[in-house]
């Protein structure tokens, strides 16, 4: 009598999920993080699946994982099954019952603007979703998204890779910001600003590239930093003119530690987007991206209203520290 291998119906989906995410992320540890379990548990599930299907699905070494011919045949079938399962959950389940791990990469500017209210809203709407937040510059976030090290990226966009889906979030106006101690007039010229060092985001970012193209002669020294808090502190200490969104330094402007400079040049706005790759669990990712978009759009509307009020009051901004205020110091 021929014996037929069968998967335990109680563990079918978890076993297939383990195989799928190991194959997609090419790493057992990353798959375990995704499924909010341990690496040994993922290994056991994959071993069980290989035993049931009668052959190796993955070739493993110390650094990476590759699919065998049988694994390549199985992967699109598992993808279809998991997508169908997600469709079922979307149609039937209460959104508050959604669970799992979600790795979100965030450009640092958002940490000082709308990220805190978004996280508060997220934990209320999806209390069983475990969030892992990483802060990095946008070009790195796109690379990490394509390498499947994160599930969702809030970054400067739109992303230039056809694999990445984009959802617009908000725009942030960039401005020249300086300590009063530098002696610059609030209405000044680009040439006067160029007499001082400029301090802004890292070299691989859009603001740094735009600044480099803006100045011809005289060309100032442009300092780059991956830390928004460091840029703000250097500007407050009079070490140069910062180029940042004014919304993240409302407290410093209100206290008179920084002033916004206006000149003939206009820097391009930063357009932020949510970016993600299409995967079977994209339903949760899309839901979170939409939620982030709603919060970011409210932030942008409130920031514009605050800007109009400040201009009407002659540049004075309301005192107090809220979600939109920048790093203290």
C-alpha positions in Angstrom: 0.0 0.0 0.0 1.3 3.4 -1.0 1.5 5.9 1.9 0.5 9.5 1.0 2.2 12.4 2.9 -0.4 14.9 4.2 0.0 18.2 5.9 -1.7 18.6 9.2 -4.7 20.9 8.4 -4.2 22.7 11.7 -0.7 23.9 10.6 -1.0 24.1 6.8 -1.2 27.9 6.6 1.5 28.6 9.2 3.8 26.1 7.5 3.2 27.6 4.1 3.7 31.1 5.5 7.0 30.1 6.9 8.3 28.8 3.6 6.9 31.8 1.7 8.6 34.5 3.9 11.9 32.6 4.1 11.9 32.4 0.3 11.0 36.0 0.0 13.4 37.4 2.5 16.1 34.8 1.9 16.7 34.5 5.6 15.2 32.5 8.4 15.7 35.1 11.0 13.9 37.8 9.0 11.1 35.4 8.3 10.8 34.8 12.0 10.6 38.5 12.7 7.9 38.9 10.1 5.8 36.2 11.6 6.5 37.2 15.2 8.0 33.9 16.1 11.4 32.3 16.6 13.9 31.1 14.1 13.8 27.5 15.3 10.0 27.5 14.9 10.4 28.7 11.3 13.0 26.0 10.6 10.7 23.3 12.0 7.8 24.4 9.8 10.0 24.4 6.7 11.4 21.0 7.6 7.8 19.7 8.1 6.8 21.1 4.7 9.8 19.5 2.9 9.0 16.2 4.6 5.4 16.3 3.5 6.2 17.3 -0.1 9.0 14.8 -0.4 11.9 17.0 -1.3 14.1 20.0 -0.5 12.5 23.4 -1.1 15.4 25.6 0.1 19.2 25.5 -0.1 20.7 27.0 3.0 24.1 28.3 3.9 25.3 30.6 6.6 24.5 33.9 4.8 21.6 33.3 2.5 18.8 31.0 1.3 18.0 30.0 -2.3 15.1 28.1 -3.8 15.4 24.6 -5.3 13.5 23.8 -8.5 10.7 22.3 -6.4 10.7 25.5 -4.2 10.5 27.7 -7.3 7.5 25.7 -8.5 5.8 25.9 -5.1 6.3 29.7 -4.4 3.8 31.2 -6.8 1.2 28.6 -5.7 1.7 29.6 -2.0 1.6 33.2 -3.0 -1.9 32.7 -4.6 -3.1 30.8 -1.5 -1.9 33.4 1.0 -3.5 36.3 -1.1 -6.8 34.4 -1.1 -6.5 34.0 2.7 -5.8 37.8 3.1 -8.9 38.6 0.9 -11.0 36.4 3.2 -9.7 38.2 6.3 -10.3 41.6 4.7 -13.9 40.8 3.8 -14.9 38.9 7.0 -12.7 40.1 9.9 -13.1 43.2 12.1 -10.0 45.4 11.3 -9.2 45.6 15.0 -8.6 41.8 15.0 -5.8 42.1 12.5 -2.5 40.9 14.0 1.2 40.3 13.1 4.4 42.2 12.8 4.9 45.3 10.6 8.3 46.9 10.0 8.0 50.5 9.1 11.0 52.6 7.8 10.6 56.4 8.5 12.4 59.5 7.3 13.5 61.4 10.4 11.5 64.6 9.5 8.3 62.7 10.2 9.5 61.9 13.8 9.1 65.6 14.6 5.8 66.1 12.7 3.0 63.6 12.3 4.5 60.3 13.3 3.5 60.5 17.0 -0.2 61.0 16.4 -0.1 58.4 13.7 1.4 55.8 16.1 -1.2 56.6 18.7 -4.0 56.2 16.1 -2.4 53.0 14.9 -2.2 51.3 18.3 -5.9 52.2 18.9 -7.1 50.9 15.5 -4.9 47.8 15.4 -3.9 46.9 19.0 -2.6 43.4 18.0 -0.2 44.6 15.3 3.4 44.7 16.5 5.3 47.7 15.1 9.0 47.9 14.5 10.1 51.5 13.6 13.4 52.2 11.9 14.6 55.8 11.1 16.8 56.3 8.1 17.3 58.6 5.0 14.9 58.0 2.1 17.4 56.5 -0.3 18.3 53.9 2.2 14.7 53.2 3.0 13.9 52.5 -0.7 16.9 50.1 -0.8 15.7 48.3 2.3 12.2 48.1 1.0 13.4 46.5 -2.2 15.6 44.1 -0.1 12.4 43.3 1.9 14.1 44.4 5.2 11.1 46.6 5.9 7.4 46.2 4.9 6.4 49.9 4.5 8.5 53.1 4.0 7.5 56.7 4.8 10.0 58.5 2.7 10.7 61.3 0.2 9.3 60.2 -3.1 7.9 59.2 -5.3 9.9 56.0 -5.4 11.7 55.5 -8.7 11.4 51.7 -8.8 8.5 50.2 -10.8 8.1 47.5 -8.2 7.2 49.9 -5.4 3.6 51.2 -5.0 3.3 54.8 -3.8 0.7 56.6 -1.8 1.2 60.4 -1.4 1.4 61.5 2.2 2.2 65.2 2.7 4.5 68.0 1.5 6.9 69.9 3.8 8.1 73.3 2.8 11.9 73.8 3.2 13.3 77.1 4.5 16.6 78.8 5.5 16.7 79.0 9.3 19.3 80.8 11.4 20.2 81.9 14.9 19.6 85.7 15.5 23.3 85.8 16.5 24.4 85.5 12.9 23.0 89.0 12.3 21.1 88.1 9.1 18.0 90.1 8.2 14.8 88.1 8.0 14.5 89.4 4.4 17.8 88.9 2.9 19.6 87.7 -0.3 20.9 84.3 -1.3 24.4 85.9 -1.6 24.2 87.0 2.1 23.1 83.5 3.2 26.0 82.0 1.1 28.5 83.9 3.4 27.7 81.4 6.1 28.0 77.6 6.1 24.8 75.7 5.2 23.7 72.8 7.4 21.2 70.2 6.0 20.3 66.6 5.4 22.8 63.9 4.3 24.5 64.1 0.9 22.4 61.4 -0.8 19.1 63.3 0.0 17.0 65.6 -2.2 17.6 68.8 -0.1 21.4 68.4 -0.3 21.3 67.8 -4.1 18.9 70.8 -4.6 21.1 73.1 -2.4 24.2 72.1 -4.3 22.5 73.1 -7.6 21.1 76.4 -6.1 24.4 78.0 -5.2 26.8 79.0 -8.0 29.0 81.9 -7.0 29.6 82.5 -4.1 29.3 78.8 -3.2 29.0 78.2 0.6 30.3 75.3 2.6 27.5 72.8 2.9 27.6 70.5 6.0 25.6 67.3 5.8 24.1 65.4 8.8 21.9 62.4 9.1 20.5 63.8 12.4 17.8 66.4 12.4 18.5 67.1 16.1 22.2 67.8 15.3 21.2 70.2 12.4 18.9 72.1 14.7 21.5 72.4 17.5 24.2 73.5 15.1 22.0 76.2 13.7 21.0 77.4 17.2 24.6 77.6 18.2 25.3 79.9 15.2 27.5 77.4 13.3 25.6 78.0 10.0 22.2 78.4 8.3 20.0 75.3 8.5 17.8 74.1 5.7 14.9 72.3 7.2 11.0 72.4 7.3 10.0 75.2 9.6 7.2 72.9 11.1 9.8 70.8 12.9 11.3 73.8 14.8 8.2 75.7 15.8 9.3 75.8 19.4 12.7 77.2 18.6 11.1 79.9 16.3 8.5 80.8 18.9 11.3 81.2 21.5 13.4 83.3 19.3 16.3 80.8 19.1 15.8 80.5 15.3 14.4 82.8 12.7 13.2 81.9 9.2 15.0 83.8 6.4 13.3 84.8 3.3 15.2 85.4 0.0 14.7 85.4 -3.7 15.3 81.6 -4.0 12.6 79.0 -3.3 13.6 75.5 -2.4 11.5 72.6 -3.8 9.1 71.1 -1.2 9.7 67.7 0.1 7.0 65.3 -1.1 6.6 62.3 1.2 5.1 59.1 0.2 4.2 55.7 1.7 6.0 53.0 -0.4 5.5 49.2 -0.3 5.9 46.0 -2.3 2.9 43.9 -3.4 2.8 40.8 -1.1 0.1 38.5 0.1 -0.3 40.5 3.3 -0.5 43.8 1.4 -4.0 44.4 2.8 -2.7 45.4 6.2 0.1 47.4 4.7 -2.3 49.3 2.4 -4.6 49.9 5.4 -1.7 51.4 7.4 -0.6 53.5 4.5 -4.1 55.0 4.1 -4.2 55.7 7.8 -0.8 57.4 7.6 -2.0 59.4 4.7 -5.0 60.7 6.6 -2.9 61.8 9.5 -0.2 63.3 7.3 -2.8 65.3 5.3 -4.3 66.7 8.6 -0.8 67.7 9.7 -0.2 69.5 6.4 -3.5 71.4 6.7 -2.8 72.4 10.3 0.7 73.5 9.4 -0.6 75.7 6.6 -3.1 77.3 8.9 -0.4 77.9 11.5 1.8 79.5 8.9 -1.0 81.9 7.8 -1.6 82.8 11.4 2.1 83.4 12.0 2.3 85.7 9.0 -0.8 87.6 10.2 0.9 88.1 13.6 4.1 89.4 12.1 6.1 86.2 12.4 5.2 85.4 16.0 4.1 81.8 16.5 2.0 80.3 19.3 4.0 79.1 22.3 3.8 75.5 23.4 5.1 72.1 22.2 3.0 69.7 20.3 3.4 66.8 17.9 4.6 69.2 15.2 7.4 70.8 17.2 11.0 69.9 16.7 13.7 68.6 19.0 14.1 70.6 22.1 17.5 72.0 23.0 
